[in-house]
Amino acid sequence: MWVGSTNPSKVEAARRVFESWLPGCRVFGKKVPSGVPEQPIGGRETRSGALNRSQNVREGRAVWSIGMEGGVEFLDGQAYLINWCAVISPEGQLSLAQGVSLPLPDEVGRAVASGGELGPVMERWTGLSRLESSGGAIGYLTLGRVTRSQLWQQALWCALSPFLLRMNRERASKDIPKGP
């Protein structure tokens, strides 16, 4: 399994998900271009970053390839932290899913809308340095109730759902008696 990032929370999320689904598998992270700005704005740009990462880490190999991208979306005057996950199966089937959405404080949203990147904006707003390594925006804003790894795990499980469903149906069809 390859993750199109070396971000520890993304690699850890993929490791946890795949080890619980396919015990004994190995998960690797690799820095690849996302093809979107450092601070993706909107669902379309964030989704594109996840898709690009999954395609770029694949490099023609028949492996599970995962792309994860976080961004900020503005809806009705409110800024939201969003995330997207893209998965390509070894057979080349693509699935994408959006993860959780979390409202950002107004000051943070205005700073991002003015061109700031969420990580540094959150560090200035909180007064904490290296916020990303201690839980990031999601951890700070949920008082640690949701970790960055959990955020990515949820999105990854959702992106894997078509594959899980197919596997479940294949198992069920083997267990169904074939008539008289």
TORLUM-322327 format. One record per residue (C-alpha): residue number from 1; residue in one letter; x, y, z. Coordinates in pm, whole numbers, plus 50000, padded with zeros to 5 digits. Example, Ala and Ser with C-alpha at 12.3 -4.5 7.8 and 13.67 -1.06 7.14 Angstrom:
% residues 2
+-----+--------+-------+-------+-------+
| num | residu |     X |     Y |     Z |
+-----+--------+-------+-------+-------+
|   1 |      A | 51230 | 49550 | 50780 |
|   2 |      S | 51367 | 49894 | 50714 |
+-----+--------+-------+-------+-------+
% end
This chain:
% residues 180
+-----+--------+-------+-------+-------+
| num | residu |     X |     Y |     Z |
+-----+--------+-------+-------+-------+
|   1 |      M | 50000 | 50000 | 50000 |
|   2 |      W | 50135 | 50340 | 49907 |
|   3 |      V | 50026 | 50674 | 50049 |
|   4 |      G | 50102 | 50983 | 49841 |
|   5 |      S | 50247 | 51169 | 50138 |
|   6 |      T | 50504 | 51135 | 50414 |
|   7 |      N | 50277 | 51320 | 50659 |
|   8 |      P | 50282 | 51097 | 50970 |
|   9 |      S | 49909 | 51131 | 51042 |
|  10 |      K | 49818 | 51024 | 50687 |
|  11 |      V | 50058 | 50729 | 50679 |
|  12 |      E | 49949 | 50621 | 51028 |
|  13 |      A | 49582 | 50639 | 50926 |
|  14 |      A | 49645 | 50420 | 50621 |
|  15 |      R | 49849 | 50177 | 50830 |
|  16 |      R | 49571 | 50143 | 51089 |
|  17 |      V | 49297 | 50098 | 50828 |
|  18 |      F | 49480 | 49849 | 50608 |
|  19 |      E | 49623 | 49647 | 50898 |
|  20 |      S | 49274 | 49603 | 51041 |
|  21 |      W | 49134 | 49508 | 50699 |
|  22 |      L | 49426 | 49315 | 50549 |
|  23 |      P | 49645 | 49199 | 50841 |
|  24 |      G | 50012 | 49169 | 50759 |
|  25 |      C | 50012 | 49429 | 50484 |
|  26 |      R | 50278 | 49697 | 50468 |
|  27 |      V | 50210 | 50067 | 50419 |
|  28 |      F | 50463 | 50313 | 50280 |
|  29 |      G | 50453 | 50689 | 50242 |
|  30 |      K | 50610 | 50876 | 49954 |
|  31 |      K | 50624 | 51249 | 49890 |
|  32 |      V | 50446 | 51320 | 49560 |
|  33 |      P | 50308 | 51638 | 49405 |
|  34 |      S | 49943 | 51716 | 49470 |
|  35 |      G | 49910 | 51951 | 49174 |
|  36 |      V | 49714 | 52199 | 49387 |
|  37 |      P | 49824 | 52501 | 49594 |
|  38 |      E | 49972 | 52449 | 49942 |
|  39 |      Q | 49635 | 52562 | 50079 |
|  40 |      P | 49361 | 52406 | 49867 |
|  41 |      I | 49042 | 52610 | 49871 |
|  42 |      G | 48709 | 52442 | 49804 |
|  43 |      G | 48601 | 52086 | 49760 |
|  44 |      R | 48697 | 52062 | 49393 |
|  45 |      E | 49058 | 52172 | 49453 |
|  46 |      T | 49093 | 51954 | 49763 |
|  47 |      R | 48945 | 51652 | 49583 |
|  48 |      S | 49183 | 51710 | 49290 |
|  49 |      G | 49479 | 51709 | 49528 |
|  50 |      A | 49374 | 51372 | 49673 |
|  51 |      L | 49319 | 51225 | 49326 |
|  52 |      N | 49653 | 51355 | 49197 |
|  53 |      R | 49838 | 51214 | 49497 |
|  54 |      S | 49681 | 50868 | 49450 |
|  55 |      Q | 49772 | 50868 | 49081 |
|  56 |      N | 50124 | 51005 | 49134 |
|  57 |      V | 50216 | 50753 | 49403 |
|  58 |      R | 50088 | 50464 | 49189 |
|  59 |      E | 50361 | 50502 | 48923 |
|  60 |      G | 50212 | 50225 | 48710 |
|  61 |      R | 50231 | 49966 | 48989 |
|  62 |      A | 49942 | 49732 | 49065 |
|  63 |      V | 49914 | 49831 | 49430 |
|  64 |      W | 49667 | 50003 | 49658 |
|  65 |      S | 49739 | 50375 | 49609 |
|  66 |      I | 49604 | 50634 | 49850 |
|  67 |      G | 49587 | 51011 | 49817 |
|  68 |      M | 49471 | 51235 | 50100 |
|  69 |      E | 49427 | 51611 | 50086 |
|  70 |      G | 49303 | 51862 | 50341 |
|  71 |      G | 49157 | 52197 | 50247 |
|  72 |      V | 48931 | 52481 | 50346 |
|  73 |      E | 48587 | 52538 | 50200 |
|  74 |      F | 48371 | 52849 | 50233 |
|  75 |      L | 47994 | 52806 | 50247 |
|  76 |      D | 47747 | 53082 | 50333 |
|  77 |      G | 48016 | 53292 | 50499 |
|  78 |      Q | 48153 | 53006 | 50713 |
|  79 |      A | 48497 | 52849 | 50664 |
|  80 |      Y | 48524 | 52472 | 50709 |
|  81 |      L | 48819 | 52239 | 50741 |
|  82 |      I | 48757 | 51959 | 50487 |
|  83 |      N | 48941 | 51652 | 50369 |
|  84 |      W | 48921 | 51417 | 50072 |
|  85 |      C | 49063 | 51070 | 50017 |
|  86 |      A | 49121 | 50891 | 49686 |
|  87 |      V | 49196 | 50519 | 49660 |
|  88 |      I | 49302 | 50325 | 49353 |
|  89 |      S | 49279 | 49947 | 49380 |
|  90 |      P | 49547 | 49716 | 49241 |
|  91 |      E | 49308 | 49657 | 48946 |
|  92 |      G | 49290 | 50032 | 48878 |
|  93 |      Q | 48941 | 50105 | 49016 |
|  94 |      L | 48912 | 50453 | 49166 |
|  95 |      S | 48701 | 50559 | 49462 |
|  96 |      L | 48687 | 50900 | 49628 |
|  97 |      A | 48525 | 51012 | 49951 |
|  98 |      Q | 48501 | 51333 | 50147 |
|  99 |      G | 48574 | 51308 | 50517 |
| 100 |      V | 48446 | 51518 | 50803 |
| 101 |      S | 48383 | 51889 | 50784 |
| 102 |      L | 48463 | 52112 | 51079 |
| 103 |      P | 48367 | 52480 | 51114 |
| 104 |      L | 48668 | 52705 | 51164 |
| 105 |      P | 48669 | 53012 | 51388 |
| 106 |      D | 48577 | 53331 | 51200 |
| 107 |      E | 48922 | 53489 | 51249 |
| 108 |      V | 49090 | 53180 | 51108 |
| 109 |      G | 48854 | 53168 | 50810 |
| 110 |      R | 48916 | 53535 | 50728 |
| 111 |      A | 49293 | 53485 | 50742 |
| 112 |      V | 49275 | 53184 | 50510 |
| 113 |      A | 49039 | 53374 | 50275 |
| 114 |      S | 49303 | 53649 | 50263 |
| 115 |      G | 49564 | 53401 | 50137 |
| 116 |      G | 49694 | 53242 | 50456 |
| 117 |      E | 49770 | 52873 | 50491 |
| 118 |      L | 49566 | 52700 | 50763 |
| 119 |      G | 49860 | 52558 | 50963 |
| 120 |      P | 50049 | 52885 | 51015 |
| 121 |      V | 49720 | 53075 | 51059 |
| 122 |      M | 49615 | 52835 | 51336 |
| 123 |      E | 49956 | 52867 | 51503 |
| 124 |      R | 49926 | 53247 | 51510 |
| 125 |      W | 49566 | 53227 | 51631 |
| 126 |      T | 49642 | 52977 | 51910 |
| 127 |      G | 49988 | 53108 | 51999 |
| 128 |      L | 50119 | 52750 | 51976 |
| 129 |      S | 50418 | 52657 | 51762 |
| 130 |      R | 50432 | 52324 | 51578 |
| 131 |      L | 50055 | 52280 | 51615 |
| 132 |      E | 50054 | 52032 | 51327 |
| 133 |      S | 50272 | 51786 | 51518 |
| 134 |      S | 50053 | 51813 | 51827 |
| 135 |      G | 49714 | 51746 | 51672 |
| 136 |      G | 49665 | 52019 | 51415 |
| 137 |      A | 49350 | 52227 | 51376 |
| 138 |      I | 49120 | 51927 | 51424 |
| 139 |      G | 49286 | 51828 | 51750 |
| 140 |      Y | 49291 | 52182 | 51887 |
| 141 |      L | 48933 | 52265 | 51789 |
| 142 |      T | 48791 | 51937 | 51927 |
| 143 |      L | 49004 | 51954 | 52245 |
| 144 |      G | 49181 | 51637 | 52133 |
| 145 |      R | 48858 | 51438 | 52093 |
| 146 |      V | 48934 | 51385 | 51722 |
| 147 |      T | 49291 | 51323 | 51611 |
| 148 |      R | 49438 | 51392 | 51271 |
| 149 |      S | 49483 | 51018 | 51220 |
| 150 |      Q | 49116 | 50955 | 51304 |
| 151 |      L | 49011 | 51225 | 51058 |
| 152 |      W | 49203 | 51049 | 50781 |
| 153 |      Q | 49094 | 50700 | 50888 |
| 154 |      Q | 48728 | 50793 | 50849 |
| 155 |      A | 48781 | 50936 | 50502 |
| 156 |      L | 48986 | 50632 | 50398 |
| 157 |      W | 48726 | 50382 | 50523 |
| 158 |      C | 48461 | 50572 | 50326 |
| 159 |      A | 48674 | 50573 | 50011 |
| 160 |      L | 48729 | 50198 | 50054 |
| 161 |      S | 48355 | 50129 | 50089 |
| 162 |      P | 48300 | 50011 | 49727 |
| 163 |      F | 48581 | 49758 | 49768 |
| 164 |      L | 48451 | 49643 | 50106 |
| 165 |      L | 48101 | 49603 | 49962 |
| 166 |      R | 48232 | 49402 | 49666 |
| 167 |      M | 48433 | 49177 | 49899 |
| 168 |      N | 48130 | 49127 | 50124 |
| 169 |      R | 47909 | 49038 | 49827 |
| 170 |      E | 48166 | 48791 | 49696 |
| 171 |      R | 48180 | 48621 | 50035 |
| 172 |      A | 47801 | 48616 | 50064 |
| 173 |      S | 47756 | 48465 | 49717 |
| 174 |      K | 47982 | 48174 | 49817 |
| 175 |      D | 47771 | 48109 | 50126 |
| 176 |      I | 47432 | 48113 | 49949 |
| 177 |      P | 47301 | 47765 | 49859 |
| 178 |      K | 47265 | 47718 | 49483 |
| 179 |      G | 46908 | 47584 | 49484 |
| 180 |      P | 46776 | 47226 | 49448 |
+-----+--------+-------+-------+-------+
% end
